[in-house]
Amino acid sequence: MHRLRHLGRLLAEVGRYALRHRAWWLVPLVAVMLLLGLLIATGQVAAPFIYTLF
């Protein structure tokens, strides 16, 4: 829970930076990085269950 709060603060800070400096290219970059992180995290959780099937 503590890490999610820091992640929220970081995303808010990046959003404010992009808005203030008109760096709109940061928004898709951060979104792709978050999706990749989510994919890696769920892949690590699901891997042991997939290995038992084979």
N, C-alpha and C positions, 0 to 999 in steps of 0.2 A: 504494500500500500504506500509505503514511504517513497518507493521509486516511481510510482505512478504520479505522485504529486510533483516530483521533480521533473518528470517528463512533461507534464502539463505546463509547468512554468517555462520550461525550455521551448516548447512549441508556441506558447503565447509570446515569448520574447522574439522568436524568429518571425512570427506573424507581424508583430509591431515593427520590427526592422524592415521587413519586406514592404509594409505599408508606408513607412516613413521615407524610405530610400527608393521606392518604386522598383524594388528588385523582385519582380513577379516570377522570375525564373527559379527562385528559391522554393516556391510553393510546390511545384511538381516534383522537384528533387527531394524534398523532405517527405512527400507522400510516398514516393517510390521506395525510399529508404525505410520508412515505417512498414510498408507492405513486405519488403524483403525480410526485415527483422521478425515480423509476425510469421512469415512462411518458415523461416529457420527455426523459430521457437516451437511451432506446431509440428514441424518435421522431426525434431528431436524427441518430442513427447510420443509421437506415433510410431517411431522406428522400432522400439522393442516389440510392439504388438504385431507389426508387419513381419518381423523376423520369425515369430513363432508360427506363422501360417505356412512358411516354407520349410 
